[in-house]
Amino acid sequence: MEKAVGNQTLKTDNRAKSQAKQIALDAMFVALTLVFTAFVNIQIPSFGGAGGLIHLGNIPLFIAAMVYGKRTGALAGALGMGLFDILSGWAAWAPCTIVTCGLMGFAVGAICKKRKSFGAKVFAVLVALAIKLAGYFIFEGFVMGSGVAAALKSVPGNMIQITVAAIIVFIIITPLERGLRSVEG
């Protein structure tokens, strides 16, 4: 049984509600990232590399990171896309995806927390693109042993994936943030 001591009970209740809200947001963005990766994608033929997917999972990842920060962005990227790899036959890629996409979400969230401008969001996505290109290039070329030439063949698909997501996010992020401010107060 809880005994009220001044504002202590109120602070504890508010903290619990805040933690529950954060967990719900994290889970929602993990689920959205998984769904956008799994159901809105195009498989790329191999062309001598490992092939891959162009998907829209980066849209909820970027939104999560830009609006709710590095924790939510990192979890959306790492768990949402990592779960997709594990559940869909790409399990060998899951370690790379978990690390790379987690870092992408963390970086976008960290950059956008410090600077709220549109230019900062563009910079954050460019940093995420660099992380994605480096992460998958190193993993495919060296960890998977495909070699540099094969790893280079996956670069255009990764660039297209991030560019398409960025265009969509840049169109919707300002009205989305404005709407969230009016709802959340």
N, C-alpha and C positions, 0 to 999 in steps of 0.2 A: 504494500500500500504506500502511496506517495503522500508525503506531507509537504504542504505548501510553505515555503519560506520566502516571503517577499515575492520578488519577480523571478526567482530561480526556477519555479515550475513553468512559468510562461516561457522563459528562455529555453528550457529543455524541450518543451513542446514545439516551439518554433524551429529549433535545431533539428528535431526529428522530422518535422514536415519538410524542411529544406533538404535534408538528406534523402528523404523518400522521393521528393520531386527530382533531385539530381539523378537518382538511380533510374527513375522512370524515363527521364530524358535520354540518359545513356542507352538504356535498353531499346527505346524507340528508334534512336539513330543507328544502333547496331542492326536492328531489324530492317529499317529502311535501306541501309547500305547493302545488306544481304539480298533483299528483294530486287533492288535496282541493278545489282550485279548479276543475279541469277536469271531474271526474266526480261531484261532489256539489254541484250548483248548480241554481238555478231562474232562468230568464230572466224579467226584469220587462218588461212592455210599456211603450211609450214615454210615454204620457200627456202628450205635448208636450215631453218632454225627450229625452235620448239613450237612455233605457231603461237596462238594465244587468243585473247578475246579483246574486243572493243566493247566496253559496257558503260552504263551510266551510273555505276556505284559511286563514282567520285562526286556526283552532285550532292547527295545527302552527307557525304564525308565533309565536303567543303562548307556546306551550310552549317553543319554541326560545329565545326571548328570556328567559323567566323562569328556565329551567333552565341554559342555556349562555351567556347574556349578549348584549350589544348587537351584537357582530360576527355571531354566528350568526342572531340575530333579524333584523338588517338584511339579510343575504344571503338568508335565507328569504323575506322580504317582497319585496325588490327583484327577485331573480332568479326565485323560484318564481312569483309573480304576474305579473311582467313577461314571463316566457316564455309563460305562459298567454295573455296579451294578444297577443303576437306570433304564436303558433301557432294561434290560434282565431278570427281575423277581427276582433279588437279592437285591431289594431296601432296605430291612431291614438291609443289611450289608453295605450299602453306607456310613454311618457315620464312621464306623470302617475303611473301605477302604480309604476314603478320608484322615483321620488322619494318619493311619498307612503307606500307600503308599506315601503320601506327605512327611512324616518324613523320609522314606527310601530314596527318591530322594534327599531331603535336605542333609541328612547325607553323602550320597555317593558324592554329589557335593562338600560339605564342605571339606571332607577328601581329595578328588582328586585335589582340588584347591591348597591345601598346599603342597601336595606331588604328583609328577607326575610318580613315579616309578610303575612298575608292582606290586610289593609287597604292595604298598599303595592301589592299585585297589582291590587286594585280600582282604586286611583288610577292605576296604570300603564295599565290598559285604558281608563279615562276619558280619559287624555291621548292614547292611540292613537285613540280615537273622535274627539276634537277635531281631530287631525291628518288623519284620513281625511275628515271632513266639510269641513274647510277646503280640503284639497288638491283633492278632486274638485269642490267648488263653484267654486273659482277656475278650475280647468282647463275644466270644462264651460261655465261662464258667460262667461268672458272669453277664454281661449285658443281654445276651440272655437267661440266666438261665439254660443252658444245663448241667452245672456241670463240675467239673474238669475232670472226666473220659472221658466224651464226648469231651471236648476241647483237651485233650491229643491225641485223635484219629485223629485230623486234623494236628498234627505236622508233620508226615511223608510226607503228600501231599505237605505241604508248603516247607519242606526241599527239596523235589524233584523239585518243581517248581523253586526255587531259584538256586539250583545246576545246572539244565539244562540251565537256562538262563546264569548263570555265565560261564559255559564252552563255550557256543557260543560266549558270549561277550569277553572272554579272548582270543579266537582264532582270532576274527576280530578287536579288538580295536586298536592294534598297527598299522596295515596297514591302518585302517580307519583314525586314527589321522594323520599319515604320509600323506595320500592323501589330507585330509582337509587342512593341513599346506601348501601344494604345491598350492592348489586352492585359499585359502584365503590370501596367501602371508605372 
